Amino acid sequence: MALQSDWLQEIWRYRELLYFLVWRDVKVRYKQTVLGAAWAIIQPFCTMIVFTLFFQRLAQIPSDGIPYPIFSYSALLPWTYFSTAVISAGNSLVSSSNIITKVYFPRATIPASSVISGLVDFGVASVVLLVMMAYYRIQPGLHLLLWPLLIVPLVMLALGVGMVFAALNVKYRDIRYALPFLVQLWLFITPIIYPSSMVPAKYRFLLAVNPLSGIIEAFRGALLPGREIDWLLLAISVCSSSIILTLSVLYFRRTERTFADII
């Protein structure tokens, strides 16, 4: 805890640099694009259409009585943010090698900026979900207040995983090619395409092994009325995310002193 406190204090001292890096990432992402911020909507929306056609219409995967477009899109929102943030953070140090070798600053601000800048896309894409819910006449309950709070463990998990891959990528450039594949596999072991109710009871403990499961399920439960939130699974996910972030900070701090020499 003391190490995390020191790390956060150091990041806070360089908060202006962090703000600059976040703003830079946002501008670079949409620089010289025709559709601009619309790409934040296009990716999860098109993925939702594909999932609806193939998994709901053809494979007949249930959605617990919820319209499948809403069922899938409500999970694709946090998933798209998480996957994009992890891949961006994982490649961030190598992409910023020119400044790492020239001046000292907390190296963690680079992957942190990639994770934080992704929240802009998350916010833009969330507007489409509200429109879809209005179309299907779905009125959220009081659990909707939980929605912004769930962003915290989601960011913690994305930052923890992204920092580890960023540090590994400096030394092992294979990570750059393996990371998208690993993230894609993570999609299929997370209840996004299918409901967690499809998982047999004797294998449900595996959901707790994946820290993203409880967060995704809680995002759905916070939006959709009549859907219970698995508080135990969410608590496990929050604790797991905290542990992953703590271990990531330990590993990152131990290896960052060598970044400038080998990057």
VEXDREN-2710 file (C-alpha; in Angstrom, 1 decimal):
% VEXDREN-2710
k/r/px/py/pz
1/MET/0.0/0.0/0.0
2/ALA/2.9/2.3/0.8
3/LEU/4.4/1.7/-2.6
4/GLN/1.1/2.4/-4.3
5/SER/0.8/5.7/-2.3
6/ASP/4.3/6.8/-3.3
7/TRP/3.5/5.9/-6.9
8/LEU/0.3/7.9/-6.9
9/GLN/2.0/10.8/-5.3
10/GLU/4.6/10.8/-8.0
11/ILE/2.0/10.6/-10.7
12/TRP/0.1/13.5/-9.1
13/ARG/3.3/15.7/-9.1
14/TYR/3.5/15.1/-12.9
15/ARG/-0.3/15.5/-13.4
16/GLU/0.2/18.3/-16.0
17/LEU/2.3/15.9/-18.1
18/LEU/-0.3/13.2/-17.7
19/TYR/-3.0/15.7/-18.9
20/PHE/-0.8/16.6/-21.9
21/LEU/-0.2/12.9/-22.8
22/VAL/-3.9/12.2/-22.6
23/TRP/-4.8/15.1/-24.8
24/ARG/-2.1/14.1/-27.2
25/ASP/-3.5/10.5/-27.4
26/VAL/-7.0/11.8/-28.1
27/LYS/-5.9/14.2/-30.8
28/VAL/-3.6/11.7/-32.5
29/ARG/-6.4/9.1/-32.5
30/TYR/-8.7/11.2/-34.7
31/LYS/-6.1/13.2/-36.6
32/GLN/-6.8/13.3/-40.3
33/THR/-9.8/11.0/-40.0
34/VAL/-13.0/11.7/-42.0
35/LEU/-15.4/10.4/-39.3
36/GLY/-13.5/11.6/-36.3
37/ALA/-15.1/10.6/-32.9
38/ALA/-17.7/8.6/-34.8
39/TRP/-15.2/5.7/-34.8
40/ALA/-15.8/5.4/-31.1
41/ILE/-19.4/4.4/-32.0
42/ILE/-18.8/2.4/-35.1
43/GLN/-16.6/-0.3/-33.6
44/PRO/-18.9/-1.5/-30.8
45/PHE/-22.1/-0.9/-32.8
46/CYS/-20.9/-2.9/-35.8
47/THR/-19.7/-5.6/-33.6
48/MET/-23.1/-5.7/-31.9
49/ILE/-24.8/-6.1/-35.3
50/VAL/-22.4/-9.0/-36.2
51/PHE/-23.0/-10.7/-32.8
52/THR/-26.8/-10.3/-33.2
53/LEU/-26.8/-11.8/-36.7
54/PHE/-24.5/-14.8/-36.0
55/PHE/-24.9/-15.6/-32.3
56/GLN/-28.5/-14.7/-31.7
57/ARG/-30.2/-15.3/-35.0
58/LEU/-28.1/-18.3/-36.2
59/ALA/-26.7/-19.9/-33.1
60/GLN/-29.8/-19.0/-31.0
61/ILE/-27.8/-18.0/-28.0
62/PRO/-30.2/-16.8/-25.3
63/SER/-30.0/-13.3/-23.8
64/ASP/-32.0/-13.8/-20.5
65/GLY/-35.2/-12.2/-22.0
66/ILE/-33.4/-9.0/-22.9
67/PRO/-33.3/-7.8/-26.6
68/TYR/-30.0/-9.2/-27.8
69/PRO/-28.7/-5.9/-29.3
70/ILE/-29.1/-4.3/-25.8
71/PHE/-27.7/-7.5/-24.2
72/SER/-24.5/-7.5/-26.3
73/TYR/-24.0/-3.8/-26.6
74/SER/-24.2/-3.1/-22.9
75/ALA/-21.2/-5.6/-22.5
76/LEU/-19.4/-4.5/-25.6
77/LEU/-19.1/-0.9/-24.3
78/PRO/-16.8/-1.8/-21.3
79/TRP/-15.2/-4.6/-23.3
80/THR/-14.2/-2.3/-26.2
81/TYR/-12.8/0.2/-23.8
82/PHE/-10.9/-2.5/-21.9
83/SER/-9.4/-4.2/-25.0
84/THR/-8.5/-0.9/-26.7
85/ALA/-6.9/0.5/-23.5
86/VAL/-4.9/-2.7/-22.8
87/ILE/-3.5/-2.8/-26.4
88/SER/-2.7/0.9/-26.5
89/ALA/-1.1/0.8/-23.1
90/GLY/0.9/-2.3/-24.0
91/ASN/2.4/-0.6/-27.0
92/SER/2.7/2.9/-25.4
93/LEU/6.3/2.7/-24.1
94/VAL/7.8/1.5/-27.3
95/SER/5.8/4.1/-29.3
96/SER/7.2/6.8/-27.0
97/SER/10.8/5.6/-27.0
98/ASN/12.0/9.0/-28.3
99/ILE/11.0/10.9/-25.1
100/ILE/11.9/8.0/-22.7
101/THR/15.5/8.2/-23.7
102/LYS/15.8/12.0/-23.4
103/VAL/14.2/13.1/-20.1
104/TYR/13.2/11.7/-16.8
105/PHE/9.5/11.5/-15.8
106/PRO/7.4/8.8/-14.2
107/ARG/7.2/6.2/-17.0
108/ALA/3.8/5.0/-15.8
109/THR/2.3/8.2/-17.1
110/ILE/2.6/6.9/-20.6
111/PRO/0.5/3.7/-20.2
112/ALA/-1.8/5.6/-17.8
113/SER/-2.5/8.2/-20.5
114/SER/-3.5/5.5/-23.0
115/VAL/-5.9/4.0/-20.4
116/ILE/-7.4/7.4/-19.4
117/SER/-7.8/8.7/-23.0
118/GLY/-9.9/5.7/-23.9
119/LEU/-12.6/7.0/-21.5
120/VAL/-13.5/9.6/-24.1
121/ASP/-14.5/6.9/-26.6
122/PHE/-16.4/5.1/-23.8
123/GLY/-18.4/8.2/-23.1
124/VAL/-19.2/8.9/-26.7
125/ALA/-20.3/5.3/-27.3
126/SER/-22.5/5.3/-24.2
127/VAL/-24.8/7.8/-25.9
128/VAL/-25.7/5.2/-28.5
129/LEU/-26.7/2.8/-25.7
130/LEU/-29.1/5.4/-24.2
131/VAL/-30.7/5.8/-27.7
132/MET/-31.0/2.0/-28.1
133/MET/-32.6/1.7/-24.6
134/ALA/-35.1/4.4/-25.6
135/TYR/-35.9/2.6/-28.8
136/TYR/-36.6/-0.7/-27.0
137/ARG/-38.4/1.2/-24.2
138/ILE/-36.2/0.0/-21.5
139/GLN/-36.2/2.1/-18.4
140/PRO/-33.3/1.6/-16.1
141/GLY/-33.8/1.5/-12.3
142/LEU/-31.8/2.9/-9.4
143/HIS/-28.9/0.5/-10.2
144/LEU/-28.0/2.9/-13.0
145/LEU/-26.3/5.0/-10.3
146/LEU/-23.8/2.2/-10.1
147/TRP/-22.7/2.7/-13.7
148/PRO/-20.1/5.4/-13.2
149/LEU/-18.7/3.6/-10.1
150/LEU/-18.1/0.5/-12.2
151/ILE/-15.7/2.5/-14.4
152/VAL/-13.2/2.6/-11.5
153/PRO/-12.4/-1.2/-11.3
154/LEU/-12.6/-1.3/-15.1
155/VAL/-9.9/1.4/-15.3
156/MET/-7.8/-0.3/-12.6
157/LEU/-7.9/-3.6/-14.4
158/ALA/-7.1/-2.1/-17.7
159/LEU/-4.2/-0.1/-16.2
160/GLY/-2.8/-3.1/-14.3
161/VAL/-2.8/-5.4/-17.3
162/GLY/-1.6/-2.7/-19.7
163/MET/1.3/-1.7/-17.5
164/VAL/2.5/-5.3/-17.3
165/PHE/2.4/-5.8/-21.1
166/ALA/4.0/-2.3/-21.6
167/ALA/7.0/-3.3/-19.4
168/LEU/7.3/-6.7/-21.1
169/ASN/7.0/-5.2/-24.5
170/VAL/10.1/-3.1/-23.9
171/LYS/12.2/-6.2/-23.5
172/TYR/10.3/-8.7/-25.6
173/ARG/8.9/-7.2/-28.8
174/ASP/6.9/-10.4/-29.5
175/ILE/4.3/-9.0/-27.0
176/ARG/3.4/-6.5/-29.7
177/TYR/2.1/-9.3/-31.9
178/ALA/0.8/-11.6/-29.2
179/LEU/-1.2/-9.0/-27.3
180/PRO/-4.1/-8.6/-29.8
181/PHE/-4.4/-12.4/-30.0
182/LEU/-4.5/-12.7/-26.2
183/VAL/-7.1/-10.0/-25.9
184/GLN/-9.2/-11.7/-28.5
185/LEU/-9.1/-14.9/-26.5
186/TRP/-10.1/-13.0/-23.4
187/LEU/-13.3/-11.9/-25.3
188/PHE/-14.5/-15.5/-25.5
189/ILE/-13.9/-16.4/-21.9
190/THR/-15.9/-13.3/-20.7
191/PRO/-19.7/-13.4/-20.7
192/ILE/-20.3/-10.9/-23.5
193/ILE/-21.6/-13.0/-26.4
194/TYR/-23.4/-15.4/-24.0
195/PRO/-25.1/-14.9/-20.6
196/SER/-23.3/-16.2/-17.5
197/SER/-26.5/-18.3/-16.9
198/MET/-25.3/-20.6/-19.7
199/VAL/-22.2/-21.6/-17.7
200/PRO/-22.9/-24.9/-15.9
201/ALA/-23.1/-24.7/-12.1
202/LYS/-20.0/-26.8/-11.6
203/TYR/-17.9/-24.5/-13.8
204/ARG/-19.3/-21.1/-12.5
205/PHE/-16.3/-20.7/-10.3
206/LEU/-14.3/-20.1/-13.5
207/LEU/-16.2/-16.8/-13.9
208/ALA/-14.5/-15.6/-10.7
209/VAL/-11.1/-16.4/-12.1
210/ASN/-11.7/-13.9/-14.8
211/PRO/-11.8/-10.4/-13.1
212/LEU/-13.6/-8.9/-16.1
213/SER/-16.6/-11.2/-15.7
214/GLY/-18.0/-9.6/-12.5
215/ILE/-17.5/-6.1/-13.9
216/ILE/-19.2/-6.9/-17.2
217/GLU/-22.1/-8.6/-15.5
218/ALA/-22.5/-5.6/-13.1
219/PHE/-22.6/-3.2/-16.1
220/ARG/-25.5/-5.2/-17.5
221/GLY/-27.2/-5.4/-14.2
222/ALA/-26.9/-1.6/-13.6
223/LEU/-28.6/-0.9/-16.9
224/LEU/-31.3/-3.5/-17.3
225/PRO/-34.3/-3.5/-14.9
226/GLY/-35.1/-6.8/-13.3
227/ARG/-31.6/-8.2/-13.7
228/GLU/-29.9/-9.0/-10.5
229/ILE/-26.3/-8.0/-9.8
230/ASP/-24.1/-10.8/-8.6
231/TRP/-22.5/-8.8/-5.8
232/LEU/-20.2/-11.6/-4.7
233/LEU/-18.8/-12.0/-8.2
234/LEU/-18.4/-8.2/-8.5
235/ALA/-16.6/-8.0/-5.1
236/ILE/-14.2/-10.7/-6.3
237/SER/-13.6/-8.8/-9.5
238/VAL/-12.9/-5.6/-7.7
239/CYS/-10.5/-7.3/-5.3
240/SER/-8.8/-9.1/-8.2
241/SER/-8.4/-5.8/-10.1
242/SER/-6.9/-4.1/-7.0
243/ILE/-4.4/-7.0/-6.6
244/ILE/-3.5/-7.0/-10.3
245/LEU/-2.9/-3.3/-10.3
246/THR/-0.8/-3.5/-7.1
247/LEU/1.4/-6.3/-8.5
248/SER/1.7/-4.4/-11.8
249/VAL/3.0/-1.3/-10.1
250/LEU/5.5/-3.4/-8.2
251/TYR/6.7/-5.1/-11.4
252/PHE/6.7/-1.8/-13.4
253/ARG/8.7/0.1/-10.7
254/ARG/11.2/-2.6/-10.6
255/THR/11.8/-2.7/-14.3
256/GLU/11.3/1.0/-15.4
257/ARG/14.9/1.9/-14.5
258/THR/16.1/-0.1/-17.4
259/PHE/13.7/1.1/-20.0
260/ALA/15.9/3.9/-21.4
261/ASP/18.8/1.4/-21.9
262/ILE/17.0/-1.3/-23.8
263/ILE/14.0/0.4/-25.5
END
